[in-house]
Amino acid sequence: MELTSAIGAISTVEDAEMPKTSGAAIRSPVFEVRELEVHFRTRTGDTMLRAVDKVSFQVHRGETFGIIGESGSGKSTLARALTYLTKPTRGQILQDGIDPLNLGPRELRTHRRRFQLIFQNPDSALNPRRSILSSVVEPLEIVRGQRTVELEGLALQALEKVGLRSEFALRYPHQLSGGQKQRVNIARALVMQPAALVCDEIVSALDVSIRAEVLNLLIGIQAELGLTVVFITHDLSVVSHVSDRIAVMYLGQIVELADAAELRGRPLHPYTRALWSAEPQLSRSVAEGGHHRVTLQGEIPSPVTPPSGCRFRTRCPHAREICVEKMPLLREPAPGHQVACHFDLEYPDLFTDGNARLATQP
Amino acid sequence: MLPVDNDSGPSEDSLLVLDGVSVSFIDRQYRRRITTDVRFSIRRGETLGIVGESGCGKTVTAMAIMGLLPAGKSVVEGRIEFEGRNLLDHTQLRQVRGREIGMIFQEPMSALDPVFTIGEQISETIRQHMRVDRRTSRAQAIEALAAVKIADPHKRYDDYPMQLSGGMLQRVMIAQALACRPKLVIADEPTTALDVTVQAQILDLLSRQVESTGAALLLITHDLGVVAETCSRMVTMYAGEVVENGKVETILRKPRHPYTAGLLSCLPRGAMPKSLLPSIPGVVPGFDALPVGCRFGSRCSNFADSCRQHQALIDLDAQHKTRCGLARELDLQGVV
């Protein structure tokens, strides 16, 4: 992906306040997450909920980094932490090589514009009393201090980029469909000329036909503007479709991280494998023989009282004593493929052979 | 083409028959028709899925069958019969509802009463329909909880809904729906609020329970994958109408309505990551602005002049119906 194309059509007006990406920043990952922990105090105040617990990963420039997990896995907290809407309890997140916590208030304000979050529910993300144009102009207005015709022009261009003609500009959210509203939210993120978009379940509330349109739009914009995208979802087919690399989260931790095709074709963690096999399939049921489903027992435990050792052990079909005693750390059995499991599990053919070969790690 | 209606005609096997069912909502002087001429039937022991996107009328149809639409604010026209009994008649409906037809709702948290224990709620259903004493109903409720694989059903009996997770609550809903050994179970998006690994457990459980008791299943969902794995026949609804009805296996291989084909093609299937997904342009027409002709016409790439006329549900063969006049000419792509 060409970095020069990162300056898209909407940047027709030079803005002195917009931070310039320095040479050093371009070489560093867009997000570098080091041992991140986000804890919340529970309502009673005496226990801690570890929503994100010692998570480390990097998101490279121009890639789409998928994060998949079930409810309670900590993926939305991670999304908020990546954009500093939630402060890390421990650990560090570098954005473009910069730790925002070291910036002064003024610098921080310009810096964080480059990292935009798009929310799940298109309805609650838009103010019902503001016109579409006014919602999209608002972030620019905050930066510049006042609303001008020039800024409205930029907002209209952003709307056009997401496929909404100018006639939509003066409408109100209730006059738009769910897919159109989500386009508006994307446009609002784009007016800030971000380096990265963090998308938290942005298509989950949409019907399938609309979902396809929004995904197409996102893929197109990313290619055109060279954006880095962190795509968070619980939908397995969607995450495989859009992502270059995927991290699987379980109870606040990353249990597996790999190239999208690798993760789908050769999952190493029993949880990843269970996820893929739980996904309802159109074709396998009709194909001869069907497929072997790994049905997990139980549900994700409470993050307030996570199990000792491996957090997945209470539901894992391969759990043994060591899993109770020792927490498995992420290791890299194949280049670029990380997994947190004590065992080397081999699944010869995911969709035809239900029996995993179980071998203890040497 | 003779209108041979094998499906909606009263056959020996038919358990539930819907014929020309139209539901309208009344808002002051306005009367808005939500579903039009819905017709399909379910045979004994059959698993039928109704698919469609939000607002297509699938939940309204289920509510009409169960007589759960708000009285005075809605009108149901047509015929809904369960083993020859007219469900639009309240006296007959009450003999059937909850006993011979069980229902599972989308959100177990709001479908269960927070101030009664889960056991008492199942027990009450049993007492209401089976004329048994408290001790027997309690024993049967515990049995029902055990059947849906809830550990320690004796202890769980006294739990309140707030003490259980979403997946456990959906098991309770299934236990309650099946407690009186119904002949038909209607499940409206039973797994939509659940995580994928829990969804797999619940669908598995539901399929097994239905199979072991010999009940028929009417499964309402927007997820074609769920239908493909759970049902033998499917009905596609669009803008308040049934647009296709046939065997799941046949439709996945070769859909005969452009809307069903569109729905199938929109799903990312991992073959070509990052490629543009096919999508259905445009939006569903509003209920106030429905065209006379094909309701899908404005979004259909095969639109022809003949589509401006009213489209009837036509029989392609004894097992397969479509509301597309061009069906015989079109070569629509399946996914298998």
Interface residues (C-beta under 8 A of the other chain):
Chain A: E70 S71 S177 D207 V208 S209 I210 R211 A212 E213 L215 N216 I219 G220 H234 L236 S237 V238 S240 H241 V242 S243 A260 A261 R264 A274 L275 S277 A278 E279 P280 Q281 L282 S283 S285 V286 A287 R293 T295 L296 E299 I300
Chain B: E53 S54 S165 G166 G167 M168 D195 V196 T197 V198 Q199 A200 Q201 L203 D204 H222 D223 L224 G225 V226 A228 E229 E249 L252 R253 G262 L263 L264 C266 L267 P268 R269 G270 P273 K274 L276 L277 P278 S279 I280 V283 V335 V336
